[in-house]
Every structure is written in C-alpha cells, then in structure tokens.
Amino acid sequence: MNHAIFIMIFLHEPDSDPGRRPKANRATIQVCGLDRGAG
C-alpha cells in the first residue's frame, strides 16, 4: 500500500520543474517495478 501512495504522490507532482520531473518519473518506475501487484 505504501508503494501505491508513493506512486500517486509522484504522479501528482507538478510538471513546473523540468529538472525534477525526470527524477520523479524514474522513482515511480522503480517503485512500480518493486511492487507490480499494486499497479
């Protein structure tokens, strides 16, 4: 459940920071890979 929350937070992250966007995207992918069942 915690992983799903993190994914939601990353998805809700604003796209105002182009430098921060890829970082969040990478983290989301990593979390998704760790907890595939949540997705």
Contacts in CASP RR format, 6 or more apart in sequence:
PFRMAT RR
TARGET T0000
AUTHOR 0000-0000-0000
METHOD contacts of the structure
MODEL  1
MNHAIFIMIFLHEPDSDPGRRPKANRATIQVCGLDRGAG
1 38 0 8 1.000
3 31 0 8 1.000
3 34 0 8 1.000
3 35 0 8 1.000
3 38 0 8 1.000
4 35 0 8 1.000
4 38 0 8 1.000
4 39 0 8 1.000
6 27 0 8 1.000
6 28 0 8 1.000
6 31 0 8 1.000
7 28 0 8 1.000
7 31 0 8 1.000
7 32 0 8 1.000
7 38 0 8 1.000
7 39 0 8 1.000
10 24 0 8 1.000
10 25 0 8 1.000
10 27 0 8 1.000
10 28 0 8 1.000
10 31 0 8 1.000
11 28 0 8 1.000
13 20 0 8 1.000
13 21 0 8 1.000
13 24 0 8 1.000
15 21 0 8 1.000
32 38 0 8 1.000
32 39 0 8 1.000
END
